[in-house]
C-alpha cells in the first residue's frame, strides 16, 4: 500500500520535504576546502541524529543548499536551528580561523520552502473539483 515515497508513523503517512538555504555571516566565502568537507559530514550526522534525512546537499563558498525530509512534527525552524547551531559550534572549534574572521559563523536568517511530490496547482485544482465529485 505505501511506496518508498512515503514514510509512516503510528498516526500518519507523510512525505514532507524542505528546501533550506542559509549563509555565513557577511556572506563570506569561508565554506571551502576542508571546512566544506567537514560541514557536509556534520550536516549528515546531525540530520540523522534528529531523525531527518538529507536528500540532496550543495555547499557553495558563501551559502548552503539542502533538500531535507523530516517528520511532520518537526518544524523547519527547529531543523535549521539544530543544523546551524551544531555546525557552528563544531566548525569554529575545529577551525579557529573561522572565529577570528567572523563573530558568528551563520547569519540569523534562512530561506525555507516546502517541497512536495504534487504541485500547488494540482492541489488547488483537486480541491476545487471536490464539490463536483
C-alpha positions as protocol buffer text, in pm:
chain_id: "A"
residue {
  index: 1
  type: UNK
  ca { x: 0 y: 0 z: 0 }
}
residue {
  index: 2
  type: UNK
  ca { x: 270 y: 254 z: 95 }
}
residue {
  index: 3
  type: UNK
  ca { x: 550 y: 318 z: -153 }
}
residue {
  index: 4
  type: UNK
  ca { x: 906 y: 439 z: -83 }
}
residue {
  index: 5
  type: UNK
  ca { x: 788 y: 796 z: -139 }
}
residue {
  index: 6
  type: UNK
  ca { x: 600 y: 798 z: 192 }
}
residue {
  index: 7
  type: UNK
  ca { x: 708 y: 741 z: 549 }
}
residue {
  index: 8
  type: UNK
  ca { x: 492 y: 603 z: 827 }
}
residue {
  index: 9
  type: UNK
  ca { x: 445 y: 687 z: 1189 }
}
residue {
  index: 10
  type: UNK
  ca { x: 191 y: 531 z: 1424 }
}
residue {
  index: 11
  type: UNK
  ca { x: -60 y: 808 z: 1339 }
}
residue {
  index: 12
  type: UNK
  ca { x: 26 y: 935 z: 992 }
}
residue {
  index: 13
  type: UNK
  ca { x: 156 y: 872 z: 643 }
}
residue {
  index: 14
  type: UNK
  ca { x: 371 y: 1158 z: 520 }
}
residue {
  index: 15
  type: UNK
  ca { x: 612 y: 1296 z: 264 }
}
residue {
  index: 16
  type: UNK
  ca { x: 742 y: 1629 z: 396 }
}
residue {
  index: 17
  type: UNK
  ca { x: 1041 y: 1795 z: 234 }
}
residue {
  index: 18
  type: UNK
  ca { x: 1204 y: 2136 z: 266 }
}
residue {
  index: 19
  type: UNK
  ca { x: 1448 y: 2332 z: 54 }
}
residue {
  index: 20
  type: UNK
  ca { x: 1669 y: 2519 z: 300 }
}
residue {
  index: 21
  type: UNK
  ca { x: 1929 y: 2786 z: 227 }
}
residue {
  index: 22
  type: UNK
  ca { x: 2147 y: 2983 z: 466 }
}
residue {
  index: 23
  type: UNK
  ca { x: 2469 y: 3186 z: 453 }
}
residue {
  index: 24
  type: UNK
  ca { x: 2776 y: 3256 z: 663 }
}
residue {
  index: 25
  type: UNK
  ca { x: 2783 y: 3591 z: 841 }
}
residue {
  index: 26
  type: UNK
  ca { x: 2858 y: 3875 z: 596 }
}
residue {
  index: 27
  type: UNK
  ca { x: 2821 y: 3614 z: 318 }
}
residue {
  index: 28
  type: UNK
  ca { x: 3194 y: 3544 z: 345 }
}
residue {
  index: 29
  type: UNK
  ca { x: 3347 y: 3276 z: 121 }
}
residue {
  index: 30
  type: UNK
  ca { x: 3456 y: 3050 z: 408 }
}
residue {
  index: 31
  type: UNK
  ca { x: 3283 y: 2723 z: 310 }
}
residue {
  index: 32
  type: UNK
  ca { x: 3570 y: 2587 z: 105 }
}
residue {
  index: 33
  type: UNK
  ca { x: 3827 y: 2307 z: 125 }
}
residue {
  index: 34
  type: UNK
  ca { x: 3837 y: 2115 z: 450 }
}
residue {
  index: 35
  type: UNK
  ca { x: 3567 y: 2339 z: 605 }
}
residue {
  index: 36
  type: UNK
  ca { x: 3327 y: 2239 z: 325 }
}
residue {
  index: 37
  type: UNK
  ca { x: 3411 y: 1870 z: 362 }
}
residue {
  index: 38
  type: UNK
  ca { x: 3366 y: 1876 z: 739 }
}
residue {
  index: 39
  type: UNK
  ca { x: 3044 y: 2080 z: 714 }
}
residue {
  index: 40
  type: UNK
  ca { x: 2889 y: 1815 z: 488 }
}
residue {
  index: 41
  type: UNK
  ca { x: 2982 y: 1540 z: 735 }
}
residue {
  index: 42
  type: UNK
  ca { x: 2839 y: 1735 z: 1028 }
}
residue {
  index: 43
  type: UNK
  ca { x: 2513 y: 1815 z: 849 }
}
residue {
  index: 44
  type: UNK
  ca { x: 2451 y: 1449 z: 765 }
}
residue {
  index: 45
  type: UNK
  ca { x: 2542 y: 1344 z: 1119 }
}
residue {
  index: 46
  type: UNK
  ca { x: 2310 y: 1597 z: 1287 }
}
residue {
  index: 47
  type: UNK
  ca { x: 2023 y: 1533 z: 1044 }
}
residue {
  index: 48
  type: UNK
  ca { x: 2036 y: 1162 z: 1126 }
}
residue {
  index: 49
  type: UNK
  ca { x: 2054 y: 1241 z: 1498 }
}
residue {
  index: 50
  type: UNK
  ca { x: 1732 y: 1446 z: 1488 }
}
residue {
  index: 51
  type: UNK
  ca { x: 1553 y: 1197 z: 1261 }
}
residue {
  index: 52
  type: UNK
  ca { x: 1568 y: 1386 z: 932 }
}
residue {
  index: 53
  type: UNK
  ca { x: 1731 y: 1280 z: 605 }
}
residue {
  index: 54
  type: UNK
  ca { x: 1926 y: 1497 z: 366 }
}
residue {
  index: 55
  type: UNK
  ca { x: 1816 y: 1402 z: 15 }
}
residue {
  index: 56
  type: UNK
  ca { x: 2045 y: 1648 z: -164 }
}
residue {
  index: 57
  type: UNK
  ca { x: 2311 y: 1890 z: -46 }
}
residue {
  index: 58
  type: UNK
  ca { x: 2531 y: 2150 z: -211 }
}
residue {
  index: 59
  type: UNK
  ca { x: 2775 y: 2369 z: -23 }
}
residue {
  index: 60
  type: UNK
  ca { x: 2883 y: 2681 z: -208 }
}
residue {
  index: 61
  type: UNK
  ca { x: 3164 y: 2907 z: -77 }
}
residue {
  index: 62
  type: UNK
  ca { x: 2908 y: 3155 z: 60 }
}
residue {
  index: 63
  type: UNK
  ca { x: 2589 y: 2954 z: 119 }
}
residue {
  index: 64
  type: UNK
  ca { x: 2438 y: 2611 z: 181 }
}
residue {
  index: 65
  type: UNK
  ca { x: 2151 y: 2441 z: -8 }
}
residue {
  index: 66
  type: UNK
  ca { x: 1972 y: 2141 z: 144 }
}
residue {
  index: 67
  type: UNK
  ca { x: 1676 y: 1933 z: 37 }
}
residue {
  index: 68
  type: UNK
  ca { x: 1578 y: 1761 z: 359 }
}
residue {
  index: 69
  type: UNK
  ca { x: 1289 y: 1533 z: 453 }
}
residue {
  index: 70
  type: UNK
  ca { x: 1157 y: 1516 z: 806 }
}
residue {
  index: 71
  type: UNK
  ca { x: 871 y: 1405 z: 1025 }
}
residue {
  index: 72
  type: UNK
  ca { x: 574 y: 1646 z: 1010 }
}
residue {
  index: 73
  type: UNK
  ca { x: 607 y: 1718 z: 1382 }
}
residue {
  index: 74
  type: UNK
  ca { x: 948 y: 1876 z: 1316 }
}
residue {
  index: 75
  type: UNK
  ca { x: 925 y: 2242 z: 1219 }
}
residue {
  index: 76
  type: UNK
  ca { x: 1162 y: 2387 z: 958 }
}
residue {
  index: 77
  type: UNK
  ca { x: 1278 y: 2636 z: 1222 }
}
residue {
  index: 78
  type: UNK
  ca { x: 1375 y: 2354 z: 1458 }
}
residue {
  index: 79
  type: UNK
  ca { x: 1565 y: 2173 z: 1181 }
}
residue {
  index: 80
  type: UNK
  ca { x: 1760 y: 2485 z: 1081 }
}
residue {
  index: 81
  type: UNK
  ca { x: 1829 y: 2574 z: 1444 }
}
residue {
  index: 82
  type: UNK
  ca { x: 1972 y: 2228 z: 1512 }
}
residue {
  index: 83
  type: UNK
  ca { x: 2184 y: 2216 z: 1196 }
}
residue {
  index: 84
  type: UNK
  ca { x: 2321 y: 2570 z: 1220 }
}
residue {
  index: 85
  type: UNK
  ca { x: 2388 y: 2555 z: 1594 }
}
residue {
  index: 86
  type: UNK
  ca { x: 2569 y: 2222 z: 1584 }
}
residue {
  index: 87
  type: UNK
  ca { x: 2778 y: 2302 z: 1277 }
}
residue {
  index: 88
  type: UNK
  ca { x: 2871 y: 2648 z: 1404 }
}
residue {
  index: 89
  type: UNK
  ca { x: 2996 y: 2520 z: 1740 }
}
residue {
  index: 90
  type: UNK
  ca { x: 3188 y: 2231 z: 1590 }
}
residue {
  index: 91
  type: UNK
  ca { x: 3343 y: 2414 z: 1293 }
}
residue {
  index: 92
  type: UNK
  ca { x: 3451 y: 2714 z: 1500 }
}
residue {
  index: 93
  type: UNK
  ca { x: 3617 y: 2478 z: 1749 }
}
residue {
  index: 94
  type: UNK
  ca { x: 3790 y: 2271 z: 1478 }
}
residue {
  index: 95
  type: UNK
  ca { x: 3886 y: 2568 z: 1255 }
}
residue {
  index: 96
  type: UNK
  ca { x: 3995 y: 2858 z: 1481 }
}
residue {
  index: 97
  type: UNK
  ca { x: 4043 y: 3086 z: 1177 }
}
residue {
  index: 98
  type: UNK
  ca { x: 3663 y: 3098 z: 1142 }
}
residue {
  index: 99
  type: UNK
  ca { x: 3633 y: 3251 z: 1490 }
}
residue {
  index: 100
  type: UNK
  ca { x: 3888 y: 3521 z: 1410 }
}
residue {
  index: 101
  type: UNK
  ca { x: 3716 y: 3617 z: 1081 }
}
residue {
  index: 102
  type: UNK
  ca { x: 3352 y: 3606 z: 1194 }
}
residue {
  index: 103
  type: UNK
  ca { x: 3173 y: 3695 z: 1519 }
}
residue {
  index: 104
  type: UNK
  ca { x: 2931 y: 3406 z: 1446 }
}
residue {
  index: 105
  type: UNK
  ca { x: 2951 y: 3152 z: 1166 }
}
residue {
  index: 106
  type: UNK
  ca { x: 2595 y: 3185 z: 1035 }
}
residue {
  index: 107
  type: UNK
  ca { x: 2357 y: 3474 z: 977 }
}
residue {
  index: 108
  type: UNK
  ca { x: 2036 y: 3463 z: 1179 }
}
residue {
  index: 109
  type: UNK
  ca { x: 1823 y: 3429 z: 867 }
}
residue {
  index: 110
  type: UNK
  ca { x: 1746 y: 3141 z: 634 }
}
residue {
  index: 111
  type: UNK
  ca { x: 1523 y: 3054 z: 340 }
}
residue {
  index: 112
  type: UNK
  ca { x: 1274 y: 2768 z: 355 }
}
residue {
  index: 113
  type: UNK
  ca { x: 1027 y: 2637 z: 101 }
}
residue {
  index: 114
  type: UNK
  ca { x: 816 y: 2328 z: 139 }
}
residue {
  index: 115
  type: UNK
  ca { x: 863 y: 2079 z: -141 }
}
residue {
  index: 116
  type: UNK
  ca { x: 612 y: 1815 z: -234 }
}
residue {
  index: 117
  type: UNK
  ca { x: 563 y: 1550 z: -497 }
}
residue {
  index: 118
  type: UNK
  ca { x: 246 y: 1721 z: -616 }
}
residue {
  index: 119
  type: UNK
  ca { x: 250 y: 2085 z: -729 }
}
residue {
  index: 120
  type: UNK
  ca { x: 49 y: 2368 z: -575 }
}
residue {
  index: 121
  type: UNK
  ca { x: -152 y: 2399 z: -896 }
}
residue {
  index: 122
  type: UNK
  ca { x: -255 y: 2033 z: -890 }
}
residue {
  index: 123
  type: UNK
  ca { x: -363 y: 2055 z: -525 }
}
residue {
  index: 124
  type: UNK
  ca { x: -573 y: 2368 z: -587 }
}
residue {
  index: 125
  type: UNK
  ca { x: -740 y: 2204 z: -885 }
}
residue {
  index: 126
  type: UNK
  ca { x: -808 y: 1885 z: -685 }
}
residue {
  index: 127
  type: UNK
  ca { x: -971 y: 2083 z: -401 }
}
residue {
  index: 128
  type: UNK
  ca { x: -1180 y: 2291 z: -645 }
}
residue {
  index: 129
  type: UNK
  ca { x: -1311 y: 1975 z: -812 }
}
residue {
  index: 130
  type: UNK
  ca { x: -1418 y: 1805 z: -486 }
}
residue {
  index: 131
  type: UNK
  ca { x: -1771 y: 1952 z: -494 }
}
residue {
  index: 132
  type: UNK
  ca { x: -1821 y: 1811 z: -844 }
}
residue {
  index: 133
  type: UNK
  ca { x: -1748 y: 1452 z: -739 }
}
